[in-house]
């Protein structure tokens, strides 16, 4: 007997909350989209739409450049 597993549909949190832009200074939000090693999570894992995933990536890179976030975690 096999258990039927249903996938929950992922949704973009930024679209749902109607966020006007993703701020690079909001480290609490940005850390939620990084792995423990410091890599940016892909769209298929975060559920973000393409527009917000690009904004998210740009914000993380901007925060790394001005040393708000580390490039890698040890």
C-alpha positions as CSV (number, residue, x, y, z in Angstrom):
1,X,0.0,0.0,0.0
2,X,1.5,3.3,-1.1
3,X,0.8,6.6,0.7
4,X,-0.3,9.3,-1.7
5,X,1.8,12.4,-1.3
6,X,0.4,15.7,-2.5
7,X,2.7,18.6,-3.1
8,X,1.8,21.9,-1.6
9,X,1.9,24.7,-4.2
10,X,4.7,27.1,-3.6
11,X,4.0,30.8,-3.8
12,X,6.0,34.0,-3.9
13,X,6.0,35.6,-0.4
14,X,6.9,39.0,-1.9
15,X,3.9,39.0,-4.3
16,X,1.6,37.8,-1.6
17,X,2.7,40.6,0.8
18,X,2.9,43.1,-2.0
19,X,6.4,44.1,-1.2
20,X,7.4,47.1,-3.4
21,X,11.1,46.1,-3.5
22,X,13.6,43.8,-1.7
23,X,15.9,45.9,0.5
24,X,19.5,44.8,0.7
25,X,19.7,46.1,4.3
26,X,17.0,43.7,5.5
27,X,19.4,41.0,6.5
28,X,16.8,38.9,8.4
29,X,14.8,38.4,5.2
30,X,17.9,37.8,3.0
31,X,19.3,35.2,5.4
32,X,16.1,33.2,4.9
33,X,17.0,32.7,1.3
34,X,20.6,31.5,1.9
35,X,21.9,28.0,2.7
36,X,23.9,27.4,5.8
37,X,27.0,27.6,3.5
38,X,26.0,31.0,2.2
39,X,24.7,30.0,-1.2
40,X,21.5,31.6,-2.6
41,X,18.6,29.2,-2.8
42,X,17.2,28.6,-6.3
43,X,13.6,29.5,-7.3
44,X,12.4,25.9,-7.2
45,X,13.2,25.8,-3.5
46,X,12.1,29.3,-2.4
47,X,9.0,29.5,-4.5
48,X,9.7,33.1,-5.5
49,X,8.6,34.3,-8.9
50,X,11.2,35.1,-11.5
51,X,11.0,38.9,-11.0
52,X,11.5,38.7,-7.2
53,X,14.2,36.0,-7.5
54,X,16.2,38.3,-9.6
55,X,15.7,41.2,-7.1
56,X,16.6,38.8,-4.3
57,X,19.8,37.8,-6.0
58,X,20.8,41.4,-6.7
59,X,20.1,42.4,-3.1
60,X,22.1,39.5,-1.7
61,X,25.0,40.4,-4.0
62,X,24.8,44.1,-3.0
63,X,24.8,43.2,0.7
64,X,27.8,41.0,0.2
65,X,29.7,43.7,-1.7
66,X,29.3,46.2,1.2
67,X,30.1,43.5,3.8
68,X,26.6,43.2,5.3
69,X,26.6,39.5,4.4
70,X,29.5,37.1,4.2
71,X,30.3,35.5,0.8
72,X,30.9,32.1,2.5
73,X,30.1,30.7,5.9
74,X,32.7,28.6,7.7
